[in-house]
Amino acid sequence: MTIPWLTVLWVLPVLGAIVVALVPADRPTIARGVAVGFAIGTLAVSVVLAVAFDSGGDRYQFLEDHSWIAAFGARYTLGLDGIGLVLVLLTTVLTPLLLVAGWNDGSRVANYGSRRVSHTYMALILVVESMVIVSFLALDVLLFYIFFEAMLIPMYFLIGGFGGTERTRAAVKFLLYNLFGGLVMLAAVIGLYVVTARAGGPFDGGTFDLRTIADAAASGGLGVDPVVLNALFLGFMLAFAIKAPLWPFHTWLPDAAVQSTPATAVLMMSVVDKVGTFAMLRFCLELFPESSQTFAPWIITLAVIGIVYGAILAIGQTDMMRLIAYTSISHFGFIILGIFAMTGQSQAGATLYMVNHGISTAALFLIAGFLVSRRGSRAIADYGGVQKVAPVLAGTFLISGLATLSLPGLAPFISEFLVLIGTFGRYGVAAIVATGALVLSAIYILWLYQRVMTGPVREGSEKISDLVPREALVVVPLLALLIVFGVYPKPALDVITPAVQSTIVDSAGGQR
């Protein structure tokens, strides 16, 4: 009997969450250890799949296909392609590191009203990991939608139950924005099913199967008025644009990131939000190729505005964590620009950018979180001269910051370069404006480092301690990945490129 590896991959974190919940309330350390153990086990399974994955083979591998809701053609269909593989690896690498980084986060929440705070915190992170993994594997539109929406629930409790003094307001804002997008997407999912049911032919009375619908869409076999397809595309795109987030649907992100614990914020920006950009590639471009072409110039315009807007607002921030949150809005603009430029280079760069942004943002935000936990303040003005009292912390902050501004030799550079090169031939003005925005990224990162780390030691900063071994255990792997992928991105690009070639929409006829 063949082992259902993809099911094992997403079920393991769920089992981990259940086991963590069963650990006695007076054993928080054991609960944390169990959570980390299951996260490492999930990472091991993802590595096994990566080793076994054949980049030159079928697009979707390790397929699992079972009847789920036969009454309207919904199936439990999972498959792994190169795009999904690198994002699954990003998720499974970051999760154990975030659990270690947030080792004491749960216990710091005052008046939570439960002795099982650490248990809850760790279990929720594992549940989010599981739901994100399913989203990267799902080849059934309804299956994807359910987990796309369901991950909002544990994320809501992670934001609202832990973190800053205004965490409840930030959690509600996060939930309302994303639920609105999800409800619009639900209408589009239902509409897509009705379209397939009426089309007949290979759909056999209606289907949610991504591959079947995408093949028909590529050959013009849906037989639907373009206005209807455009409306369905916009329904999907709105939900993904909010999740990503794309300007002007981004306003929930800074509040949610600042009010969350650093580990939760990284889980949100580096992992959960990637589901939005991934889904633009997987669902928008493949299910609606002609509509993607129609709306590409508009989406690219919004992406470029987001790049510039996020960078300018980052420069003006006085809150360190909010500054980093705005940098992510700028970076998501680059990712979406690469996706909708629809060239092989731009989409390969966008996919690699998802991975590299996840790593660099994780490093920068976690190190900033370690710093804030020592000083007790997010205000940049409260710091100064930190490199004199905590040189290792300052050095790792500098490396992660230089990665964020895409310094050559660090991972984000090659992905940003591919996005810009791939975009230039088709949308030259957009590429030029986005390139100019790189100067802004140098300003916000280097100015942040100068104010926080250099100069005389400011009062209150003299007691800041350097990284402890637990924190170094989190930071060192992230910095190592930034350097390795900055020097040698070939392994990732080798699995990404064949999958990207299957999503590229021909500008003339909408053919894949």
C-alpha positions in Angstrom: 0.0 0.0 0.0 1.3 3.4 -1.0 1.8 5.8 1.9 -0.3 9.0 1.4 2.6 11.3 2.1 0.8 14.5 1.4 -1.9 13.6 3.9 0.7 12.6 6.5 2.4 16.0 5.9 -0.6 18.1 6.9 -2.1 15.7 9.5 1.1 15.6 11.6 0.8 19.2 12.9 -2.9 18.5 13.7 -1.9 15.5 15.7 0.8 17.6 17.4 -1.8 20.2 18.4 -4.0 17.5 19.9 -1.1 16.0 21.9 -0.1 19.4 23.1 -3.6 20.0 24.3 -3.6 16.8 26.3 -0.4 17.6 28.1 -1.2 18.4 31.8 -1.6 22.1 32.5 1.3 22.2 34.9 3.7 20.9 32.3 4.1 23.9 29.9 7.7 23.0 29.1 6.7 19.5 28.0 3.9 21.0 25.9 6.4 23.3 24.1 8.8 20.4 23.5 6.1 18.3 22.1 5.0 21.1 19.7 8.6 21.6 18.5 9.0 17.8 18.1 5.9 17.5 15.8 7.0 20.5 13.8 10.4 18.9 13.3 8.7 15.7 12.3 6.7 17.6 9.7 9.8 19.2 8.4 11.4 15.8 8.0 8.5 14.6 5.9 8.7 17.7 3.7 12.4 17.0 3.2 11.7 13.4 2.2 9.2 14.7 -0.4 11.6 17.3 -1.6 14.3 14.6 -2.1 11.9 12.3 -3.9 10.4 15.1 -6.1 11.4 14.9 -9.8 11.7 18.4 -11.2 11.7 16.9 -14.7 8.7 14.6 -14.1 4.9 15.2 -14.0 3.9 18.7 -12.9 1.8 17.3 -9.9 3.4 14.5 -8.0 2.5 12.3 -5.0 -1.1 12.7 -6.1 -4.0 11.6 -3.8 -7.5 11.6 -5.2 -10.6 10.4 -3.3 -14.3 11.1 -3.5 -15.3 13.6 -0.9 -18.8 15.1 -1.5 -20.0 13.1 -4.4 -23.3 15.0 -4.7 -21.7 17.9 -6.4 -18.3 16.6 -7.5 -16.1 17.8 -4.7 -13.0 15.6 -4.2 -10.2 15.3 -1.8 -7.4 15.9 -4.3 -3.9 16.8 -3.3 -0.8 17.2 -5.5 2.6 18.8 -5.2 4.3 20.9 -7.9 7.5 22.9 -7.7 5.8 26.1 -6.6 3.9 24.3 -3.8 7.1 22.4 -2.8 9.2 25.4 -2.1 6.4 27.1 -0.1 5.7 23.9 1.9 9.4 23.8 2.7 9.3 27.5 3.7 6.4 26.7 6.0 7.9 23.6 7.6 11.3 25.2 8.1 9.9 28.3 9.7 7.4 26.7 12.0 9.8 24.9 14.4 11.9 28.1 14.5 8.9 30.2 15.4 7.9 27.8 18.1 11.4 28.1 19.6 11.4 31.9 19.1 8.0 32.1 20.9 9.0 29.7 23.6 8.0 32.1 26.4 5.4 34.2 24.5 2.4 32.4 25.8 3.4 32.7 29.4 3.9 36.4 29.1 0.2 37.1 28.5 -1.3 38.6 31.6 -4.9 37.9 32.8 -5.6 35.4 30.0 -7.7 33.4 32.4 -6.1 30.0 31.8 -3.3 27.9 33.1 -2.9 26.4 29.6 -1.8 29.5 27.8 1.5 28.0 26.5 -0.4 24.9 25.4 -2.9 27.0 23.5 -0.3 29.2 21.8 1.8 26.3 20.6 -1.3 24.2 19.4 -2.7 27.2 17.4 0.6 27.6 15.6 0.6 23.9 14.6 -3.0 24.2 13.4 -2.1 27.2 11.2 0.8 25.3 9.8 -1.5 22.4 8.9 -4.0 24.5 7.1 -1.4 26.4 5.2 0.1 23.2 4.0 -3.2 21.9 2.7 -3.7 25.2 0.8 -0.4 24.6 -1.0 -1.5 21.1 -1.9 -5.2 21.3 -2.8 -6.2 20.6 -6.4 -9.9 20.9 -5.6 -11.2 24.5 -5.6 -13.7 23.8 -2.8 -11.1 22.0 -0.7 -8.7 24.9 -1.1 -11.4 27.5 -0.2 -12.4 25.7 3.0 -8.8 25.7 4.4 -8.1 29.2 3.0 -10.9 30.5 5.2 -10.5 28.1 8.1 -6.9 29.3 8.8 -8.4 32.7 9.8 -9.8 31.1 13.0 -6.6 30.0 14.7 -4.9 33.2 13.4 -7.6 35.3 15.0 -7.0 33.7 18.4 -3.2 34.0 18.0 -3.5 37.7 17.4 -6.4 38.4 19.8 -5.3 36.2 22.6 -1.6 37.1 22.7 0.5 40.2 22.1 -0.1 43.9 22.7 -2.7 45.9 24.5 -4.8 46.6 21.4 -4.6 43.0 20.2 -8.4 42.4 20.2 -9.1 45.4 17.9 -6.3 44.3 15.6 -7.6 40.7 15.5 -11.2 41.8 14.7 -9.9 44.0 11.9 -7.8 41.1 10.5 -10.8 38.8 10.6 -13.4 41.3 9.1 -11.1 42.2 6.2 -10.3 38.6 5.4 -13.8 37.3 5.9 -15.2 39.8 3.5 -12.8 38.7 0.9 -13.6 35.1 1.6 -17.3 35.6 1.3 -16.9 37.3 -2.1 -14.6 34.4 -3.1 -17.3 31.9 -2.0 -19.8 33.5 -4.4 -17.1 33.1 -7.1 -16.5 29.5 -6.2 -20.2 28.8 -6.5 -20.4 30.7 -9.8 -17.5 28.7 -11.2 -19.3 25.4 -10.3 -22.4 26.6 -12.0 -20.4 27.5 -15.1 -18.8 24.0 -15.3 -22.2 22.4 -14.7 -23.7 24.2 -17.6 -20.7 23.6 -19.9 -21.2 19.9 -19.8 -18.5 17.9 -21.7 -15.6 16.8 -19.4 -17.2 18.4 -16.3 -19.9 15.7 -15.9 -22.5 17.9 -14.2 -20.1 20.3 -12.5 -16.7 20.0 -10.9 -14.3 21.8 -8.6 -11.3 20.0 -10.1 -8.6 22.6 -10.7 -6.8 20.6 -13.5 -10.0 19.9 -15.5 -11.2 23.5 -15.3 -7.8 24.9 -16.1 -7.4 22.7 -19.2 -10.8 23.7 -20.4 -10.1 27.4 -19.8 -6.8 27.3 -21.6 -8.5 25.8 -24.7 -11.6 28.1 -24.5 -13.8 25.2 -23.6 -15.8 26.9 -20.8 -18.0 28.6 -23.4 -19.0 31.5 -21.1 -19.4 35.2 -21.7 -16.1 37.0 -20.9 -18.0 39.3 -18.6 -19.0 36.4 -16.4 -15.4 35.1 -16.3 -14.1 38.6 -15.4 -16.6 38.7 -12.5 -15.5 35.3 -11.3 -11.8 36.3 -11.6 -12.4 39.5 -9.6 -14.1 37.4 -6.9 -11.1 35.2 -6.5 -8.6 38.1 -6.9 -10.2 40.2 -4.2 -9.8 37.5 -1.6 -6.2 36.9 -2.6 -5.4 40.6 -2.7 -6.7 41.1 0.9 -4.8 38.0 2.1 -1.5 39.0 0.4 -2.0 42.0 1.0 -2.1 44.2 -2.1 -2.6 48.0 -1.9 -5.2 49.4 -1.0 -6.4 46.2 0.8 -3.4 46.2 3.1 -4.6 48.3 6.1 -5.3 45.4 8.4 -1.6 44.2 8.2 0.4 46.8 10.2 -2.0 46.7 13.2 -2.1 42.9 13.2 1.7 42.6 12.9 2.4 45.2 15.6 -0.1 43.9 18.1 0.9 40.2 17.6 3.8 38.5 19.3 6.8 38.5 17.0 6.4 34.8 16.2 2.8 35.2 15.3 3.5 38.2 13.2 6.1 36.3 11.3 3.7 33.3 10.9 1.3 35.8 9.4 3.6 37.7 7.1 6.0 35.0 6.1 3.6 32.0 5.8 -0.1 32.8 5.9 0.0 35.8 3.6 2.0 33.7 1.0 -1.2 31.7 0.5 -2.7 34.8 -1.2 0.2 35.3 -3.7 0.4 31.5 -4.3 -3.3 31.4 -5.1 -2.9 34.2 -7.6 -0.6 31.9 -9.5 -2.5 28.7 -9.0 -6.1 29.8 -9.4 -6.4 33.2 -11.0 -3.9 32.6 -13.8 -4.9 29.1 -14.5 -8.7 29.2 -14.1 -9.1 32.6 -15.8 -6.2 33.1 -18.3 -8.0 35.7 -20.5 -9.3 37.6 -17.5 -5.8 37.6 -16.0 -4.6 39.3 -19.2 -7.4 41.8 -19.1 -6.8 42.9 -15.6 -3.0 42.5 -15.5 -2.2 46.2 -16.2 -4.5 47.4 -13.5 -3.1 44.9 -10.9 0.4 45.8 -11.9 -0.4 49.5 -11.3 -1.7 48.7 -7.8 1.4 46.5 -7.2 3.8 49.4 -8.1 1.8 51.8 -6.0 2.1 49.3 -3.1 5.9 49.1 -3.6 6.4 52.8 -3.4 3.7 53.4 -0.8 5.0 50.8 1.6 8.6 52.0 1.3 7.6 55.7 1.9 5.5 54.9 4.9 8.3 52.7 6.3 10.7 55.6 6.1 8.3 57.8 8.2 7.6 55.3 11.0 8.7 55.8 14.6 7.7 52.3 15.7 10.3 49.7 14.8 7.8 46.8 14.3 5.4 48.9 12.3 8.3 50.0 10.0 9.1 46.3 9.3 5.4 45.6 8.6 5.3 48.3 6.0 8.3 46.9 4.3 6.3 43.7 3.7 3.6 45.7 1.9 6.3 47.0 -0.4 7.8 43.5 -0.9 4.4 41.9 -1.7 4.1 44.5 -4.4 7.2 43.1 -6.0 5.8 39.6 -5.8 2.4 40.5 -7.4 4.2 42.6 -10.0 6.2 39.5 -11.0 3.1 37.3 -11.1 1.1 39.5 -13.4 3.9 40.5 -15.7 3.4 36.9 -16.9 6.9 36.1 -18.2 8.9 33.1 -17.2 11.6 35.2 -15.4 9.1 37.4 -13.6 7.0 34.5 -12.3 10.0 32.4 -11.3 11.4 35.5 -9.5 8.0 36.1 -7.8 7.8 32.5 -6.5 11.4 32.6 -5.3 10.6 36.0 -3.8 7.9 34.5 -1.7 10.4 32.1 -0.2 13.2 34.7 0.2 10.8 37.3 1.7 9.6 34.7 4.2 13.1 34.1 5.4 14.3 37.7 5.5 11.2 39.0 7.2 11.3 36.2 9.7 14.9 37.1 10.5 14.4 40.8 10.8 11.1 40.8 12.7 12.3 38.1 15.2 15.6 39.9 15.9 13.7 43.2 16.3 11.3 41.3 18.6 14.2 40.0 20.7 15.4 43.6 21.0 12.0 45.0 22.0 11.5 42.3 24.6 14.8 43.5 26.3 14.0 47.2 26.2 10.3 47.1 26.6 9.6 49.6 23.8 9.0 49.6 20.1 9.8 53.3 19.7 13.0 53.8 17.6 13.8 57.0 19.6 14.3 54.9 22.8 17.3 53.1 21.3 20.9 54.0 20.4 24.3 52.5 20.6 23.0 48.9 20.8 25.9 47.5 18.8 28.2 48.5 21.7 26.4 46.5 24.3 25.0 43.7 22.1 27.3 43.3 19.1 26.0 39.9 18.0 22.4 41.1 18.1 23.3 44.2 16.1 25.3 42.2 13.6 22.5 39.8 12.9 20.1 42.7 12.6 22.3 44.3 10.0 22.6 41.2 7.9 18.8 40.6 7.9 18.2 44.3 7.2 20.6 44.2 4.2 18.8 41.1 2.9 15.5 43.1 3.2 16.9 45.8 0.9 18.1 43.1 -1.5 21.8 43.5 -1.2 23.6 41.3 -3.8 24.9 38.1 -2.3 21.8 37.7 -0.1 18.8 35.7 -1.1 16.2 38.4 -2.0 18.5 40.0 -4.5 18.2 37.3 -7.2 14.4 37.1 -6.9 13.9 40.8 -7.1 16.3 41.0 -10.0 14.4 38.2 -11.9 11.1 40.1 -11.2 12.4 43.3 -12.6 14.1 41.8 -15.6 11.1 39.7 -16.4 8.8 42.7 -16.1 10.8 45.2 -18.1 10.2 43.7 -21.5 6.4 43.8 -21.1 5.8 46.7 -18.6 8.8 48.9 -18.8 7.5 51.9 -16.9 6.3 49.7 -14.0 9.8 48.0 -13.9 11.5 51.4 -13.9 9.4 52.8 -11.1 9.8 49.7 -9.0 13.6 49.8 -9.5 13.6 53.4 -8.4 11.8 52.4 -5.2 14.9 50.3 -4.3 16.5 53.5 -3.2 13.7 54.0 -0.7 14.4 50.5 0.8 18.0 51.4 1.4 16.9 54.6 3.2 14.4 52.9 5.6 16.7 50.0 6.6 20.0 51.9 6.9 18.4 54.8 8.7 16.7 52.3 11.1 20.1 50.6 11.8 21.8 54.0 12.3 19.2 55.2 14.8 19.0 52.0 16.8 22.4 50.4 16.7 25.0 53.2 16.2 26.0 56.3 18.1 26.3 56.7 21.9 24.5 54.3 24.2 21.1 55.9 25.0 19.8 55.8 28.5 18.0 52.5 29.1 19.9 50.7 26.3 23.0 50.0 28.4 21.3 47.0 30.0 20.3 45.3 26.7 21.9 41.8 26.6 23.1 40.0 23.6 21.5 37.0 22.0 21.1 33.9 24.2 21.6 30.4 22.8 17.9 29.8 22.2 17.6 33.0 20.2 20.8 32.2 18.3 19.3 28.7 17.5 16.5 30.6 15.7 18.5 33.3 14.0 21.6 31.4 12.7 19.6 29.0 10.4 17.7 32.0 8.9 20.9 33.9 8.2 22.5 30.8 6.7 19.6 30.3 4.3 19.8 34.0 3.3 23.4 33.5 2.4 23.1 30.1 0.7 20.2 31.2 -1.5 21.9 34.4 -2.2 24.9 32.6 -3.6 23.3 29.5 -5.0 19.6 29.7 -5.8 19.7 27.0 -8.5 18.2 24.2 -6.4 15.1 26.3 -5.8 14.8 27.6 -9.3 15.2 24.1 -10.8 11.9 23.0 -9.2 10.2 26.3 -9.6 10.8 26.9 -13.3 9.0 23.9 -14.8 5.9 24.6 -12.7 6.0 28.3 -13.6 6.1 27.4 -17.3 2.7 25.7 -16.9 1.1 28.9 -15.5 2.4 31.4 -18.0 -0.4 32.9 -20.1 0.4 33.7 -23.7 -0.3 37.4 -24.2 -1.8 36.8 -27.6 -4.3 34.1 -27.1 -4.6 33.3 -23.5 -3.1 29.8 -24.0 -0.9 28.1 -21.3 
